[in-house]
């Protein structure tokens, strides 16, 4: 699977939640081979023996690293547990995530969502729609933030590109608390409390040549008790993994065909993703229909019968390695506990091509949720397929 395919799928399923949280207006909702310490309970980052940031490249690019300037002021506390802004550093740059409670009116029918069940320090969120707070660097590179050197992969923050395609610029990215994960099934590190790690990029260690996963911390609550760190009255909307004070009652069940806003800046108000009929992912991509699903955490509460928690980690992944060749993930990789994912329908990929139709999730023959009068809303993708992920075979768009 190429980086372009993997990142497009991942961004549509998961990153969209963060984009909504940061722009404040509306819309829809990876192993440190060279680490020497684990993250502590306060969300501190693992330490690498050799930062050499200009040699870290994300798959799919041929640049040595983003050419961005040194940050003048930063706190370096992104990801640290907090109760108020005063806990987040002496410069006064970083704030506690709980100060942003209720800034977004509604998401998928859920009012005043809070994306971090355990409050953590972070670089302030932009207040202007379409504006970011960090420089992601040029296309096919990975930049970091909340540190003196935006090319340092040990930084407490990671910069997610705001534009598609990715463009360098001081307001073209979102800075979020940074996490990382190995490819050996060990737990993801860097996210404190009930927050989870959402995969966003693979990088190659310049010393060992090993591949490591990087991501950002956001959610995912699985029970009402996970939201207790926000104070009284907060409960968990489990199918989104966000905390709220008023749960949304869904009218569609998991596995049912659903509609979303699709590509475009203006949401479709009658779509299931806007009315809140269910969690209908991939809005903002070319996909305008899918099937109702639920947020999940790898190694956490299980998905319903017939569904699997998929963090969308590709089994095959190629990209620009340090020697100019391709990065290829090890054959024995496993999903790390503590990654944010989605519950996708399981299927039997070895039983033939998937068909359109409203068959049961996980049915033999590779059939996936869909509707008889529409193209398949999803297809059965095995780990060895172009779009196959580590958790498969399951039904992906």
N, C-alpha and C positions, 0 to 999 in steps of 0.2 A: 504494500500500500504506500503510495507516495505521500509526502508531507501535505501536499495540497488537498488531497482527498480526506486524509485523517483530520486535518485542522478544520476543514469546512464542516465535517460531520460533528466534530466535538464542539465547535463554536455554536452551531445551531442548537445543539441539545442543552448545553450547560452555560456557556459564557454569556448568553443573552440575558440571563438573570442579573448578572453583575452590571451589564451595560445599562439596564433599566435603573438599577440602584444608583449608579453614578451620575447619569445625566439628569435624574430627578424629574423626568417628565412622564413618560409612559412607554408602553410597548410590551414585549414578551421576554417572556423568559427564554514531572512524573518522576534512581537509587544512587544515591550518592556513593559512587564507587570509591571515592577518595575521602570519605568522611572519617573523622577520628573521634567525634563525640556525638551522642544522640541529643535530640531536642529535649529541653527540660519542660516542665509543666507550665512554664510561663511563655512558651512558644519560641524560645531562643533557637537560633539556627545552628545546624551542624557546622563544624569548622573544617575547611579543606586544607590539605597540606600545601597545595600549590594553586593559587588563585589564577595566575596567568590569564586574566580575563580575555585578552585580545586573541587567544587561541580557542575560545569556546565558540562554537557555531551551532546553530540549530539546523536540523536536517533540511535538505532541499536548497541550501544556499551555497554560494562559493565565496562569500566574504569572510574575512578573518574575524569580524566583530563589528558592532555598531560604532560609528564615529560620532560620539556625543561628548558634550562638555562636562566638566566637573560641577557637581551641584554645590551651590554656595552655602546653603543652610539646610540641615536635616537633623532629625532626632535619632534615627537608627533604632526605633523601638517598635516598628511595625510587627504585629503578631503577639505583642506582650499583653497579658491579661490586664484589664483595667476596670475601674469603676467610674472614673471621671477623667477629663482632659489633663488634670494635674499629674496623672500617673504616666503620662506619655512623653516625658522628656523636658529638658531645661530650655530649649530654644523656643518652645511654644508653637512649633510647626505641626506636630502630630496631634491628633485628637482621638478620643475614645469612641468606638463605633456606636455606643448606645446614645450618643448625642444626636444621631441621625434617625432615631426611631420615629416612624410616622411621616418622614419627609416625602415618601411616595404614597399617593392616595390609594392606589389599587394595583394589584398584579394578579391576572388570571382570576378575577373576582374576589380576591383576598384583600381586605382593607388594611392599610398601614402595616405592610410587611416589614419585618426586621430580619436582615440576612445573616446576622452573626448572633446565634443563640448565646454564645459566651462572649461578652464584650471584649474587644481587643483594640490596641492602638493601631492607627493607620494614618497615612497621609490624607489631609482633608479632601473630601469629595468635591468635585466641581459643582458650581451652582448654576452654570449656564449650559443649556442643552447643546450637545455637539462638541463641547470642550473637554479636554482631558487635563491631566496634571503631571505627565511625565513624557519623555521622549523615547518612543519604542525603538528608534534607530531605523535604518533602511530595511527594505524587504529582505526576508530570509536570514535575519539575525534576531537575537534575543537580547533585549536590554533589561537592566535592573534599576532599582530606585531605592530611595531612603538610605542612601550611602554616598560617600564622597566620590566613588567611581561607578558610574552606571554600567560599566562592563564587568563588574565583579560579581560572579555567580554565588558568592557567599553573602550578598546583600540581604537585608531583611525584607526588601520589597521587590516585586517583579512587575515589569511594565507590560501591560497587555495592549496591543495595537487597537486603536479606535477606528481607523480607516481600513477599508478593503478596496484595493490591495494596501498592504502596510506602507506607510510613508513616515519618514523621519520628521520630527517637529516637536517643540517643547510642550504642545498641547494635544498631541496626536495619540496619547496613550493613557491608560488608567493604571495607577500605582496601587497594588494590593499586597497584603502580607504574603510572603514567599514561603513555599513548602517544597519538599523534594521527596522522591521515593526511589528505591532500588528496583531492580527487575527480578528479584529473587523471592518475592512473596513476603518480605519483611515489612513491618508497618511504615506508612508514610510518616515523615517527621516535619515539624515546623508549625503545626496548627494546634493551638492550645484549646483546652476545654472541650466543648461539644462541636467545635468547628471542624470542618473536613477539608481535605486537599483536592482541588479540582485540577486534573492534568492539563497542561497547556503546551509543553515543548519537551523535546529530547535534546540533550547536549552531550558532547564528547569530552571526557577528561583529557587534558593535554599531556598529563604525565603517564597515565596508564592506558589511554586509548579506550577505556570502558565507557559505556553509554549510561547516562543517568536521566531520570525523569524530573521535571520541574513543573510547578503549578502555583496556584494561589489559594488562600484560605477563605472559605465562605460556607456557612452552614455546616452540616445539614442536620436539622433536628429530626428525631425519630419518635419522640414522645413529649407530652406536655412538660414533663419534668426537665427536659433539656433546655427549656426556655426560662427556667427559674432565675438564672443569672441576670435577667433583664428586669426583675422586680415582680410585683404581684400582678395578676391578671393576664399574663402572657401565656399562650398555649401554642401548640405546634400544628400547623397545617401540613400533615405528614406527606401528602402527595406532592407538595412543592418543596418541603424541607425548610420552610421559613416560619418564623414565629409571628403571631398576630394576636390581637385581643378578641377577634371575632372569627371563628372558623366558617369557611364557606361550605355549604352542603352541595355536593355534586349531584348532577342529574344523570350523568353517564358513568358507566362502570369501566374499570380497566380492561383493555382489549377491544373496546367498542370504537368503531370508526368515528373520527372527529375532524373538524376543520380548524385551521389556524389562520393567522393574518397573512402568511406568506411573505414574499419579497415586497419591499416598499416601506417608506417612512410612515405612511398613514395606516394605522391598524384598521382591520375590517371589524366594525362594531358588532356585527351579528355572528362572528366566528365563535366557536366553542372556547377558544383561548381567551377571548375578550369577555364573553358573558360569564365564564367560569363554570361551564358545564362539566369540564374535567381538565386535567393537565394534558394539553395537546401540544407536544413539543415541536421544535424545528421552525417555529414562526420566525420570520426574518430571513429565511433561506428561500430557495426556489420551490421548496415543498410547501404546498398549501393545504395538505390533508395528511393525516397520519392516524394513529389509534391512541386512545386514552392510556396514559401510563402513570408512573409514580416515581418520585425521587427515591433514592436508596443510598446506602453506604456499604461499600464492600467490607465483608466481615461483620456487618451489623445485622439489624433485623432482616429476616429473609423476605424476599418478594413473594407475592401470592403464588400458589401452585400454577405451574405452566409458564412462569416468568423467571428471568435471571437478572441479577444486578450487574450491569455492564458499565464499567468506567471508560469504555471506548478506547482501550489500549490496543493498538494494532499488533497482530502477530508478525506481520512482515512490514518493514519500514525502511525506506532508503532515503538517503540525503547526503549532503556533502560532508565527507570526513576530512580530517586534518591533512591527509595526503592527497586530497582532491578526488578521491574515489567515493564510493558509496558507504554510508553508515548502514549496517545491517544488525538488527536486534538479535540477541542470543536466542537459540532455539528453545531454551528451557525457561523462558520468562513466565512469571506468575503475577496475578493481580495483587497489589498490596492492600492489606486492610487499612481502612481509614480514607479511602478515596471516594469522592462524590460520584454517583452514577445515576442511571435510570433503569427502571424495570422494563426489560424488553421481552417479548414473547419468545419462548424457545421453539425450535422447529427441527425437523429431521432433514438436514441438508443432503444426505446421501440417498434420499428417496426420489430424486428427480427434481426438475425445475419447479419452482413455486408457481402457484396458480392464483388468479384473481378469485375473489369470493370471500364470503364471511365465515370461513371455517374456524373451528376452535383454535385458539393459540396453542402451538405445540403439536398440532395435528400431524400425522404421518404424511409423507408426500411433499414435505417442505412447504405446506400451505401456511400462509400468514394472514393476519387480519386485513380485511379489505372489503370492497363492495362489488357485487357482480356487474354493476353498470359503470364501473370506473376502472382505470388501470390499477394494478396492485398498489395499495397504500404502503406496503412494505414487502421486502423480499427476503428469503432465507439466505443468510450469509454465513458460511462456515469459516473457521479461522484461516484456512488456506486461500479463501477467495480474495478478490481485489479489495472488497470492503469488509472482509471478515475481521472480527475482533477477538481478543483473548477469551472472552466469556462465551463466545458462540459455540455452536450455531444458534443464531437468534435472528429475529425479524427487524431489519434495519431499513431506512428509507433508500 
